């Protein structure tokens, strides 16, 4: 995932299930954190994934409603739409 989903300073990926997505997300945080790369603007677009995120001690680094950009495009995580 880090080889294919990392472009300059954006990391983007998905998963076939919520548990696979959570595993990838926590793995990315752990691996990049060990290299002192602080991930910011982490925003899952699935309510179950958000719940798992908080239950496992991860924090939301960006407030809801803050405009997010992915690859220079605006991303609406609720609708999962780039514009």
C-alpha positions in Angstrom: 0.0 0.0 0.0 2.8 2.5 0.8 4.4 1.7 -2.6 1.3 2.3 -4.6 -0.8 4.7 -2.5 1.8 7.3 -1.7 2.2 10.2 -4.0 4.4 13.2 -2.8 2.7 14.0 0.5 -0.7 12.2 -0.1 -1.4 8.7 1.1 -4.6 7.2 -0.3 -5.9 3.6 -0.2 -9.0 1.5 0.4 -9.9 -1.9 1.6 -12.4 -4.6 0.6 -13.7 -4.7 4.2 -13.7 -2.3 7.2 -11.3 -4.6 9.0 -8.8 -4.7 6.1 -9.0 -1.0 5.7 -8.4 -0.5 9.5 -5.5 -2.9 9.4 -3.9 -1.0 6.4 -4.5 2.3 8.1 -3.0 1.3 11.5 -0.1 -0.4 9.7 0.6 2.8 7.7 0.5 4.9 10.9 2.9 2.5 12.7 5.4 2.2 9.8 5.5 5.8 8.9 5.6 6.8 12.6 8.7 4.7 13.2 10.4 6.8 10.5 9.2 10.0 12.2 6.7 10.8 9.4 3.7 12.3 11.2 0.5 11.5 9.2 -1.9 14.4 9.2 -5.4 14.9 7.8 -6.3 11.3 8.4 -9.9 11.0 7.4 -11.6 7.6 7.0 -14.8 7.9 4.9 -16.7 5.0 6.6 -18.4 5.5 10.0 -17.5 1.9 11.1 -13.8 2.7 10.4 -14.0 6.0 12.2 -15.4 4.1 15.2 -12.6 1.5 15.2 -10.1 4.4 14.7 -11.2 6.1 18.0 -11.8 2.8 19.9 -8.1 1.9 19.3 -6.7 5.1 20.6 -6.1 6.9 17.3 -7.1 10.5 17.2 -8.7 12.7 14.5 -6.1 15.1 13.4 -8.5 17.2 11.4 -11.9 18.6 12.4 -15.1 17.7 10.5 -16.0 20.2 7.9 -12.4 21.1 7.1 -11.7 21.1 3.4 -9.5 18.2 2.4 -7.3 17.9 -0.6 -6.0 14.8 -2.2 -3.7 15.0 -5.2 -4.6 18.7 -5.4 -8.3 18.0 -5.7 -11.0 18.7 -3.1 -12.2 15.5 -1.4 -15.6 15.1 0.3 -15.1 12.1 2.5 -18.8 11.7 3.3 -19.7 11.3 -0.4 -16.2 10.0 -1.4 -16.1 12.4 -4.3 -13.2 14.4 -5.7 -13.9 17.7 -7.3 
